[in-house]
Amino acid sequence: MAGITLEIIADNNYRKEVEDFIRASANGTLFHSPTFLSYHPEEKFKSQGGRICHLAFRKKSSIIAFMPGMVFQTEQGAVFKSPYGGSYGSFIYDQLSFAEARETIELFLAFLSENGVKQARLVPAPPCYSRNTFLDYYQYLLLASGFRIEKAEILLVCSLCSDKEYPLNILEKNARKFYNQALLKGLKAELTEDLSAFYRILVQNRARHNVFTTHTYEELVRIRELFPDRILTWIVYLDSQAIAGALFFLCNTQTANCFYLCHDDQYSAYRGTNLVMVEALKWLGGQGYKWMDFGPSSFGYEPHLDLIRFKESFGTFGAIRYYYLK
């Protein structure tokens, strides 16, 4: 045995050691951070029978793997979820041998048994979030220990770079045409801290399609207070009128996540979303980011074809978000 121990962390209080490990790990993201998860109101999950159970795996007192999580009490019994309140969870790690990875799995399974957990659900980040070689040990070990893939969602991701021709050189013909049309119509995309103007466009856009936003305005404000350097907002202006926007989470030093893209439906013909995506890709590539996650484009195994075609026009390709269940 590799001599690994498990520490259970029962709150989202700031711990420098944990946050430093997440930032330095091979595949940690903003969504794994207990500090990030603290933006949720404390009663939100307690009212659902949830209790925080973050798992820190230690070797010689140092953290070598970490998993955010929560145990929920349901009518069917206790359920462990990682992530809860975020897009990605499951194991994050630095550099582990197969034996070390297997021991962390064994400790995790023992934790589930000791806490009477009847179901465990894990959603790891796809490989584009890994700063080193993706460690498939965990995929293998999860499947070998009785987890199965409950469902999968298609993501669209694109590779970023700092070349002066980028991203115009990867756009499909129509996307380039719509971008040029937006410029000819006098639109300008600006990186801004005006979160309220962006949120007005977002709510109006989602309401028209009977979709609720994942975050309230107050929650986005709170996330920006916690991580002012990890949330970016662009707004597209026609003269002084805000007509489109995009919000990104800088998940780690490698990958950005486009969490919201929206436009004022009255101005959809102005192609503000095409403009804002080009400007954002250009900025992110110039800052040294390697990947951009456009987010899910399916409802389980039902693909959203129009959304996929729109995202493909920016030179994206498919990736998978797996949902593991035991």
C-alpha positions as YAML, in Angstrom:
chain: A
units: angstrom
residues:
- id: 1
  name: MET
  ca: [0.00, 0.00, 0.00]
- id: 2
  name: ALA
  ca: [1.13, 3.54, -0.73]
- id: 3
  name: GLY
  ca: [0.28, 4.82, 2.77]
- id: 4
  name: ILE
  ca: [-2.44, 7.26, 1.72]
- id: 5
  name: THR
  ca: [-4.98, 8.62, 4.21]
- id: 6
  name: LEU
  ca: [-8.34, 10.31, 3.68]
- id: 7
  name: GLU
  ca: [-9.40, 13.58, 5.31]
- id: 8
  name: ILE
  ca: [-13.07, 14.62, 5.17]
- id: 9
  name: ILE
  ca: [-13.65, 18.38, 4.98]
- id: 10
  name: ALA
  ca: [-17.16, 19.34, 6.06]
- id: 11
  name: ASP
  ca: [-17.37, 23.00, 5.02]
- id: 12
  name: ASN
  ca: [-16.45, 25.46, 2.29]
- id: 13
  name: ASN
  ca: [-14.20, 27.63, 4.42]
- id: 14
  name: TYR
  ca: [-11.09, 28.95, 2.71]
- id: 15
  name: ARG
  ca: [-8.08, 26.68, 3.17]
- id: 16
  name: LYS
  ca: [-4.91, 27.86, 1.49]
- id: 17
  name: GLU
  ca: [-3.47, 24.36, 1.22]
- id: 18
  name: VAL
  ca: [-6.56, 23.08, -0.62]
- id: 19
  name: GLU
  ca: [-6.84, 26.06, -2.96]
- id: 20
  name: ASP
  ca: [-3.12, 25.93, -3.73]
- id: 21
  name: PHE
  ca: [-3.38, 22.23, -4.54]
- id: 22
  name: ILE
  ca: [-6.33, 22.80, -6.89]
- id: 23
  name: ARG
  ca: [-4.46, 25.54, -8.75]
- id: 24
  name: ALA
  ca: [-1.26, 23.49, -9.03]
- id: 25
  name: SER
  ca: [-2.89, 20.14, -9.81]
- id: 26
  name: ALA
  ca: [-2.88, 18.54, -13.26]
- id: 27
  name: ASN
  ca: [-6.63, 18.85, -13.80]
- id: 28
  name: GLY
  ca: [-8.14, 21.06, -11.11]
- id: 29
  name: THR
  ca: [-10.72, 23.67, -12.13]
- id: 30
  name: LEU
  ca: [-12.50, 26.60, -10.58]
- id: 31
  name: PHE
  ca: [-15.51, 24.32, -10.07]
- id: 32
  name: HIS
  ca: [-13.50, 22.07, -7.73]
- id: 33
  name: SER
  ca: [-12.75, 24.92, -5.34]
- id: 34
  name: PRO
  ca: [-14.63, 24.93, -2.00]
- id: 35
  name: THR
  ca: [-14.19, 28.70, -2.00]
- id: 36
  name: PHE
  ca: [-15.98, 28.89, -5.35]
- id: 37
  name: LEU
  ca: [-18.73, 26.59, -4.08]
- id: 38
  name: SER
  ca: [-19.25, 28.90, -1.11]
- id: 39
  name: TYR
  ca: [-21.10, 31.32, -3.42]
- id: 40
  name: HIS
  ca: [-24.18, 29.12, -2.94]
- id: 41
  name: PRO
  ca: [-26.38, 30.25, -0.03]
- id: 42
  name: GLU
  ca: [-25.70, 27.98, 2.94]
- id: 43
  name: GLU
  ca: [-29.30, 26.80, 3.22]
- id: 44
  name: LYS
  ca: [-29.62, 25.94, -0.48]
- id: 45
  name: PHE
  ca: [-28.35, 22.39, -0.12]
- id: 46
  name: LYS
  ca: [-29.10, 21.89, 3.57]
- id: 47
  name: SER
  ca: [-32.78, 22.21, 2.69]
- id: 48
  name: GLN
  ca: [-32.25, 19.29, 0.29]
- id: 49
  name: GLY
  ca: [-30.71, 17.14, 3.02]
- id: 50
  name: GLY
  ca: [-27.17, 17.81, 1.86]
- id: 51
  name: ARG
  ca: [-23.96, 17.90, 3.89]
- id: 52
  name: ILE
  ca: [-20.56, 18.84, 2.54]
- id: 53
  name: CYS
  ca: [-18.03, 16.01, 2.28]
- id: 54
  name: HIS
  ca: [-14.94, 17.17, 0.42]
- id: 55
  name: LEU
  ca: [-12.31, 14.44, 0.26]
- id: 56
  name: ALA
  ca: [-8.60, 15.22, 0.60]
- id: 57
  name: PHE
  ca: [-6.27, 12.28, 0.01]
- id: 58
  name: ARG
  ca: [-2.92, 12.69, 1.74]
- id: 59
  name: LYS
  ca: [0.47, 11.01, 1.54]
- id: 60
  name: LYS
  ca: [3.05, 11.99, 4.16]
- id: 61
  name: SER
  ca: [0.68, 14.81, 5.18]
- id: 62
  name: SER
  ca: [0.63, 16.38, 1.67]
- id: 63
  name: ILE
  ca: [-2.50, 16.38, -0.47]
- id: 64
  name: ILE
  ca: [-2.02, 14.24, -3.58]
- id: 65
  name: ALA
  ca: [-5.66, 14.06, -4.72]
- id: 66
  name: PHE
  ca: [-8.87, 15.91, -3.94]
- id: 67
  name: MET
  ca: [-12.58, 15.59, -4.69]
- id: 68
  name: PRO
  ca: [-15.31, 18.11, -3.84]
- id: 69
  name: GLY
  ca: [-18.58, 16.49, -2.85]
- id: 70
  name: MET
  ca: [-21.80, 16.42, -0.93]
- id: 71
  name: VAL
  ca: [-23.91, 13.63, 0.56]
- id: 72
  name: PHE
  ca: [-27.65, 14.07, 0.07]
- id: 73
  name: GLN
  ca: [-30.29, 12.23, 2.08]
- id: 74
  name: THR
  ca: [-33.06, 11.08, -0.26]
- id: 75
  name: GLU
  ca: [-36.04, 8.73, -0.03]
- id: 76
  name: GLN
  ca: [-33.89, 6.13, -1.80]
- id: 77
  name: GLY
  ca: [-31.03, 6.57, 0.69]
- id: 78
  name: ALA
  ca: [-27.80, 8.57, 0.82]
- id: 79
  name: VAL
  ca: [-26.39, 9.85, -2.48]
- id: 80
  name: PHE
  ca: [-22.88, 11.24, -2.96]
- id: 81
  name: LYS
  ca: [-22.44, 13.81, -5.73]
- id: 82
  name: SER
  ca: [-19.28, 15.31, -7.17]
- id: 83
  name: PRO
  ca: [-19.79, 17.92, -8.41]
- id: 84
  name: TYR
  ca: [-22.62, 19.61, -6.63]
- id: 85
  name: GLY
  ca: [-23.22, 23.25, -7.46]
- id: 86
  name: GLY
  ca: [-20.59, 23.23, -10.23]
- id: 87
  name: SER
  ca: [-19.98, 21.85, -13.69]
- id: 88
  name: TYR
  ca: [-17.18, 19.39, -12.93]
- id: 89
  name: GLY
  ca: [-16.03, 17.32, -9.98]
- id: 90
  name: SER
  ca: [-14.52, 13.87, -9.31]
- id: 91
  name: PHE
  ca: [-10.83, 13.25, -8.62]
- id: 92
  name: ILE
  ca: [-8.18, 15.87, -9.25]
- id: 93
  name: TYR
  ca: [-4.54, 14.98, -8.78]
- id: 94
  name: ASP
  ca: [-0.96, 15.97, -9.26]
- id: 95
  name: GLN
  ca: [1.20, 13.07, -10.46]
- id: 96
  name: LEU
  ca: [0.03, 9.66, -9.28]
- id: 97
  name: SER
  ca: [1.21, 6.15, -9.93]
- id: 98
  name: PHE
  ca: [-1.33, 3.47, -10.72]
- id: 99
  name: ALA
  ca: [-0.95, 2.08, -7.19]
- id: 100
  name: GLU
  ca: [-1.61, 5.50, -5.66]
- id: 101
  name: ALA
  ca: [-4.64, 6.12, -7.86]
- id: 102
  name: ARG
  ca: [-6.02, 2.68, -6.97]
- id: 103
  name: GLU
  ca: [-5.55, 3.33, -3.26]
- id: 104
  name: THR
  ca: [-7.45, 6.63, -3.48]
- id: 105
  name: ILE
  ca: [-10.30, 4.75, -5.21]
- id: 106
  name: GLU
  ca: [-10.29, 2.14, -2.44]
- id: 107
  name: LEU
  ca: [-10.41, 4.84, 0.24]
- id: 108
  name: PHE
  ca: [-13.25, 6.55, -1.62]
- id: 109
  name: LEU
  ca: [-15.26, 3.32, -1.83]
- id: 110
  name: ALA
  ca: [-14.65, 2.69, 1.88]
- id: 111
  name: PHE
  ca: [-15.90, 6.21, 2.64]
- id: 112
  name: LEU
  ca: [-19.09, 5.52, 0.66]
- id: 113
  name: SER
  ca: [-19.66, 2.24, 2.52]
- id: 114
  name: GLU
  ca: [-18.97, 3.70, 5.96]
- id: 115
  name: ASN
  ca: [-21.43, 6.54, 5.31]
- id: 116
  name: GLY
  ca: [-24.20, 4.28, 4.03]
- id: 117
  name: VAL
  ca: [-24.13, 5.81, 0.55]
- id: 118
  name: LYS
  ca: [-26.43, 3.96, -1.87]
- id: 119
  name: GLN
  ca: [-25.48, 5.88, -5.02]
- id: 120
  name: ALA
  ca: [-22.44, 7.86, -6.10]
- id: 121
  name: ARG
  ca: [-22.40, 10.21, -9.09]
- id: 122
  name: LEU
  ca: [-19.20, 11.71, -10.51]
- id: 123
  name: VAL
  ca: [-18.68, 14.09, -13.43]
- id: 124
  name: PRO
  ca: [-14.96, 14.58, -14.19]
- id: 125
  name: ALA
  ca: [-13.72, 17.40, -16.38]
- id: 126
  name: PRO
  ca: [-12.86, 16.33, -19.95]
- id: 127
  name: PRO
  ca: [-9.21, 16.10, -21.07]
- id: 128
  name: CYS
  ca: [-9.00, 19.70, -22.34]
- id: 129
  name: TYR
  ca: [-8.98, 20.81, -18.69]
- id: 130
  name: SER
  ca: [-5.86, 18.80, -17.92]
- id: 131
  name: ARG
  ca: [-2.59, 20.70, -17.90]
- id: 132
  name: ASN
  ca: [-0.60, 17.50, -18.32]
- id: 133
  name: THR
  ca: [-1.32, 14.13, -19.85]
- id: 134
  name: PHE
  ca: [-4.83, 13.07, -18.92]
- id: 135
  name: LEU
  ca: [-4.67, 10.34, -16.28]
- id: 136
  name: ASP
  ca: [-6.88, 7.55, -17.63]
- id: 137
  name: TYR
  ca: [-6.06, 5.48, -14.55]
- id: 138
  name: TYR
  ca: [-9.16, 6.95, -12.94]
- id: 139
  name: GLN
  ca: [-11.47, 6.18, -15.83]
- id: 140
  name: TYR
  ca: [-10.24, 2.60, -15.82]
- id: 141
  name: LEU
  ca: [-10.40, 2.24, -12.03]
- id: 142
  name: LEU
  ca: [-13.89, 3.74, -11.76]
- id: 143
  name: LEU
  ca: [-15.24, 1.32, -14.35]
- id: 144
  name: ALA
  ca: [-13.33, -1.58, -12.79]
- id: 145
  name: SER
  ca: [-14.81, -0.80, -9.35]
- id: 146
  name: GLY
  ca: [-18.42, -0.91, -10.51]
- id: 147
  name: PHE
  ca: [-19.12, 2.56, -11.84]
- id: 148
  name: ARG
  ca: [-20.83, 2.78, -15.20]
- id: 149
  name: ILE
  ca: [-21.42, 5.64, -17.59]
- id: 150
  name: GLU
  ca: [-24.94, 6.79, -16.79]
- id: 151
  name: LYS
  ca: [-25.06, 9.32, -19.63]
- id: 152
  name: ALA
  ca: [-22.85, 11.51, -21.77]
- id: 153
  name: GLU
  ca: [-23.19, 15.00, -23.19]
- id: 154
  name: ILE
  ca: [-21.54, 16.41, -26.27]
- id: 155
  name: LEU
  ca: [-19.35, 19.47, -25.70]
- id: 156
  name: LEU
  ca: [-17.82, 21.69, -28.34]
- id: 157
  name: VAL
  ca: [-14.27, 22.87, -27.64]
- id: 158
  name: CYS
  ca: [-11.74, 24.80, -29.66]
- id: 159
  name: SER
  ca: [-7.99, 25.18, -29.55]
- id: 160
  name: LEU
  ca: [-6.72, 28.69, -28.79]
- id: 161
  name: CYS
  ca: [-3.50, 30.32, -29.97]
- id: 162
  name: SER
  ca: [-1.84, 33.73, -30.12]
- id: 163
  name: ASP
  ca: [-1.15, 33.87, -33.88]
- id: 164
  name: LYS
  ca: [-2.04, 37.24, -35.38]
- id: 165
  name: GLU
  ca: [-4.36, 35.56, -37.90]
- id: 166
  name: TYR
  ca: [-6.27, 33.80, -35.12]
- id: 167
  name: PRO
  ca: [-9.22, 33.27, -34.80]
- id: 168
  name: LEU
  ca: [-10.29, 34.52, -38.23]
- id: 169
  name: ASN
  ca: [-8.23, 31.76, -39.85]
- id: 170
  name: ILE
  ca: [-10.33, 29.03, -38.20]
- id: 171
  name: LEU
  ca: [-13.79, 30.49, -38.82]
- id: 172
  name: GLU
  ca: [-16.11, 28.90, -41.32]
- id: 173
  name: LYS
  ca: [-17.17, 31.10, -44.25]
- id: 174
  name: ASN
  ca: [-20.51, 32.22, -42.78]
- id: 175
  name: ALA
  ca: [-19.05, 32.95, -39.35]
- id: 176
  name: ARG
  ca: [-16.42, 35.18, -40.94]
- id: 177
  name: LYS
  ca: [-19.08, 36.89, -43.03]
- id: 178
  name: PHE
  ca: [-21.29, 37.55, -39.98]
- id: 179
  name: TYR
  ca: [-18.31, 38.89, -38.03]
- id: 180
  name: ASN
  ca: [-17.51, 41.34, -40.85]
- id: 181
  name: GLN
  ca: [-21.17, 42.35, -41.06]
- id: 182
  name: ALA
  ca: [-21.18, 43.17, -37.34]
- id: 183
  name: LEU
  ca: [-18.14, 45.41, -37.80]
- id: 184
  name: LEU
  ca: [-19.71, 47.17, -40.82]
- id: 185
  name: LYS
  ca: [-22.81, 47.87, -38.76]
- id: 186
  name: GLY
  ca: [-20.68, 49.65, -36.18]
- id: 187
  name: LEU
  ca: [-20.81, 47.08, -33.39]
- id: 188
  name: LYS
  ca: [-18.08, 47.05, -30.75]
- id: 189
  name: ALA
  ca: [-17.28, 44.31, -28.22]
- id: 190
  name: GLU
  ca: [-15.79, 45.44, -24.93]
- id: 191
  name: LEU
  ca: [-14.43, 43.57, -21.93]
- id: 192
  name: THR
  ca: [-16.38, 45.14, -19.09]
- id: 193
  name: GLU
  ca: [-17.24, 44.92, -15.40]
- id: 194
  name: ASP
  ca: [-20.84, 46.01, -16.09]
- id: 195
  name: LEU
  ca: [-22.36, 42.75, -14.93]
- id: 196
  name: SER
  ca: [-25.83, 44.27, -14.52]
- id: 197
  name: ALA
  ca: [-26.06, 45.28, -18.20]
- id: 198
  name: PHE
  ca: [-24.95, 41.81, -19.26]
- id: 199
  name: TYR
  ca: [-27.43, 40.12, -16.94]
- id: 200
  name: ARG
  ca: [-30.33, 42.15, -18.32]
- id: 201
  name: ILE
  ca: [-29.58, 40.82, -21.80]
- id: 202
  name: LEU
  ca: [-29.14, 37.30, -20.48]
- id: 203
  name: VAL
  ca: [-32.45, 37.19, -18.59]
- id: 204
  name: GLN
  ca: [-34.37, 38.68, -21.51]
- id: 205
  name: ASN
  ca: [-32.83, 36.20, -23.92]
- id: 206
  name: ARG
  ca: [-33.44, 33.16, -21.72]
- id: 207
  name: ALA
  ca: [-37.01, 34.21, -20.83]
- id: 208
  name: ARG
  ca: [-37.91, 34.36, -24.51]
- id: 209
  name: HIS
  ca: [-36.96, 30.70, -24.79]
- id: 210
  name: ASN
  ca: [-38.49, 29.69, -21.42]
- id: 211
  name: VAL
  ca: [-35.07, 28.87, -19.95]
- id: 212
  name: PHE
  ca: [-33.84, 29.87, -16.50]
- id: 213
  name: THR
  ca: [-30.31, 31.11, -15.87]
- id: 214
  name: THR
  ca: [-28.06, 28.85, -13.80]
- id: 215
  name: HIS
  ca: [-27.01, 31.77, -11.60]
- id: 216
  name: THR
  ca: [-28.90, 34.65, -10.08]
- id: 217
  name: TYR
  ca: [-27.41, 38.10, -10.52]
- id: 218
  name: GLU
  ca: [-26.46, 38.12, -6.83]
- id: 219
  name: GLU
  ca: [-24.63, 34.80, -7.23]
- id: 220
  name: LEU
  ca: [-22.58, 36.09, -10.16]
- id: 221
  name: VAL
  ca: [-21.70, 39.17, -8.14]
- id: 222
  name: ARG
  ca: [-20.60, 36.93, -5.29]
- id: 223
  name: ILE
  ca: [-18.44, 34.77, -7.60]
- id: 224
  name: ARG
  ca: [-16.76, 37.89, -8.92]
- id: 225
  name: GLU
  ca: [-16.10, 39.05, -5.35]
- id: 226
  name: LEU
  ca: [-14.49, 35.67, -4.57]
- id: 227
  name: PHE
  ca: [-12.54, 35.37, -7.84]
- id: 228
  name: PRO
  ca: [-12.30, 38.78, -9.53]
- id: 229
  name: ASP
  ca: [-9.63, 37.48, -11.93]
- id: 230
  name: ARG
  ca: [-11.54, 34.33, -12.96]
- id: 231
  name: ILE
  ca: [-14.82, 35.70, -14.36]
- id: 232
  name: LEU
  ca: [-14.86, 37.78, -17.56]
- id: 233
  name: THR
  ca: [-17.75, 39.58, -19.21]
- id: 234
  name: TRP
  ca: [-17.91, 40.98, -22.73]
- id: 235
  name: ILE
  ca: [-20.73, 43.20, -23.97]
- id: 236
  name: VAL
  ca: [-21.45, 44.16, -27.58]
- id: 237
  name: TYR
  ca: [-22.64, 47.74, -28.09]
- id: 238
  name: LEU
  ca: [-24.53, 49.36, -30.93]
- id: 239
  name: ASP
  ca: [-23.69, 52.97, -30.20]
- id: 240
  name: SER
  ca: [-24.47, 53.00, -26.45]
- id: 241
  name: GLN
  ca: [-27.03, 50.17, -26.58]
- id: 242
  name: ALA
  ca: [-25.93, 46.82, -25.11]
- id: 243
  name: ILE
  ca: [-27.23, 44.17, -27.52]
- id: 244
  name: ALA
  ca: [-25.21, 40.98, -26.87]
- id: 245
  name: GLY
  ca: [-22.73, 39.52, -24.44]
- id: 246
  name: ALA
  ca: [-20.74, 36.56, -23.19]
- id: 247
  name: LEU
  ca: [-19.53, 35.45, -19.76]
- id: 248
  name: PHE
  ca: [-16.52, 33.21, -19.25]
- id: 249
  name: PHE
  ca: [-15.07, 31.41, -16.27]
- id: 250
  name: LEU
  ca: [-11.29, 31.05, -16.38]
- id: 251
  name: CYS
  ca: [-11.29, 27.53, -14.98]
- id: 252
  name: ASN
  ca: [-7.54, 27.04, -14.76]
- id: 253
  name: THR
  ca: [-4.44, 28.33, -16.53]
- id: 254
  name: GLN
  ca: [-5.24, 26.11, -19.51]
- id: 255
  name: THR
  ca: [-8.96, 26.34, -20.20]
- id: 256
  name: ALA
  ca: [-11.74, 28.93, -20.28]
- id: 257
  name: ASN
  ca: [-15.42, 28.04, -20.15]
- id: 258
  name: CYS
  ca: [-18.01, 30.06, -22.09]
- id: 259
  name: PHE
  ca: [-20.85, 29.73, -19.61]
- id: 260
  name: TYR
  ca: [-23.25, 32.25, -21.12]
- id: 261
  name: LEU
  ca: [-23.68, 33.63, -24.63]
- id: 262
  name: CYS
  ca: [-26.71, 35.79, -25.30]
- id: 263
  name: HIS
  ca: [-28.19, 38.55, -27.42]
- id: 264
  name: ASP
  ca: [-31.12, 40.95, -27.40]
- id: 265
  name: ASP
  ca: [-33.58, 39.31, -29.79]
- id: 266
  name: GLN
  ca: [-34.51, 42.69, -31.28]
- id: 267
  name: TYR
  ca: [-30.95, 42.94, -32.60]
- id: 268
  name: SER
  ca: [-30.27, 39.32, -33.58]
- id: 269
  name: ALA
  ca: [-29.72, 40.30, -37.22]
- id: 270
  name: TYR
  ca: [-26.73, 42.41, -36.16]
- id: 271
  name: ARG
  ca: [-24.77, 39.22, -35.35]
- id: 272
  name: GLY
  ca: [-23.44, 40.46, -32.04]
- id: 273
  name: THR
  ca: [-22.74, 36.94, -30.80]
- id: 274
  name: ASN
  ca: [-20.40, 36.33, -33.74]
- id: 275
  name: LEU
  ca: [-18.50, 39.48, -32.92]
- id: 276
  name: VAL
  ca: [-18.20, 38.81, -29.22]
- id: 277
  name: MET
  ca: [-16.99, 35.23, -29.75]
- id: 278
  name: VAL
  ca: [-14.26, 36.31, -32.16]
- id: 279
  name: GLU
  ca: [-13.05, 39.06, -29.80]
- id: 280
  name: ALA
  ca: [-13.12, 36.71, -26.80]
- id: 281
  name: LEU
  ca: [-11.21, 33.95, -28.61]
- id: 282
  name: LYS
  ca: [-8.63, 36.49, -29.74]
- id: 283
  name: TRP
  ca: [-8.17, 37.81, -26.20]
- id: 284
  name: LEU
  ca: [-8.02, 34.36, -24.58]
- id: 285
  name: GLY
  ca: [-5.47, 33.10, -27.12]
- id: 286
  name: GLY
  ca: [-3.38, 36.21, -26.58]
- id: 287
  name: GLN
  ca: [-3.37, 35.57, -22.83]
- id: 288
  name: GLY
  ca: [-1.94, 32.08, -23.30]
- id: 289
  name: TYR
  ca: [-5.04, 29.96, -22.76]
- id: 290
  name: LYS
  ca: [-5.01, 26.71, -24.75]
- id: 291
  name: TRP
  ca: [-8.64, 25.61, -24.85]
- id: 292
  name: MET
  ca: [-12.12, 27.08, -24.78]
- id: 293
  name: ASP
  ca: [-15.10, 25.00, -23.71]
- id: 294
  name: PHE
  ca: [-18.29, 26.18, -25.43]
- id: 295
  name: GLY
  ca: [-20.32, 24.05, -23.04]
- id: 296
  name: PRO
  ca: [-22.86, 21.27, -23.59]
- id: 297
  name: SER
  ca: [-24.75, 21.04, -26.85]
- id: 298
  name: SER
  ca: [-27.05, 18.14, -26.12]
- id: 299
  name: PHE
  ca: [-29.76, 17.08, -23.75]
- id: 300
  name: GLY
  ca: [-28.32, 13.73, -22.75]
- id: 301
  name: TYR
  ca: [-28.29, 11.77, -25.99]
- id: 302
  name: GLU
  ca: [-30.45, 14.28, -27.85]
- id: 303
  name: PRO
  ca: [-28.13, 16.64, -29.79]
- id: 304
  name: HIS
  ca: [-29.06, 20.31, -30.19]
- id: 305
  name: LEU
  ca: [-28.25, 20.45, -33.90]
- id: 306
  name: ASP
  ca: [-28.63, 24.20, -34.47]
- id: 307
  name: LEU
  ca: [-26.43, 24.96, -31.48]
- id: 308
  name: ILE
  ca: [-23.80, 22.47, -32.62]
- id: 309
  name: ARG
  ca: [-23.67, 24.01, -36.11]
- id: 310
  name: PHE
  ca: [-23.29, 27.51, -34.65]
- id: 311
  name: LYS
  ca: [-20.41, 26.41, -32.43]
- id: 312
  name: GLU
  ca: [-18.76, 24.40, -35.21]
- id: 313
  name: SER
  ca: [-18.56, 27.57, -37.27]
- id: 314
  name: PHE
  ca: [-15.86, 28.77, -34.84]
- id: 315
  name: GLY
  ca: [-13.55, 25.85, -35.58]
- id: 316
  name: THR
  ca: [-14.65, 23.69, -32.68]
- id: 317
  name: PHE
  ca: [-14.69, 19.92, -32.40]
- id: 318
  name: GLY
  ca: [-16.49, 17.44, -30.20]
- id: 319
  name: ALA
  ca: [-15.60, 16.34, -26.70]
- id: 320
  name: ILE
  ca: [-17.59, 14.35, -24.14]
- id: 321
  name: ARG
  ca: [-18.73, 15.05, -20.60]
- id: 322
  name: TYR
  ca: [-19.26, 11.65, -18.91]
- id: 323
  name: TYR
  ca: [-21.56, 11.07, -15.96]
- id: 324
  name: TYR
  ca: [-20.42, 8.11, -13.83]
- id: 325
  name: LEU
  ca: [-22.82, 6.24, -11.54]
- id: 326
  name: LYS
  ca: [-22.29, 3.48, -8.98]
...
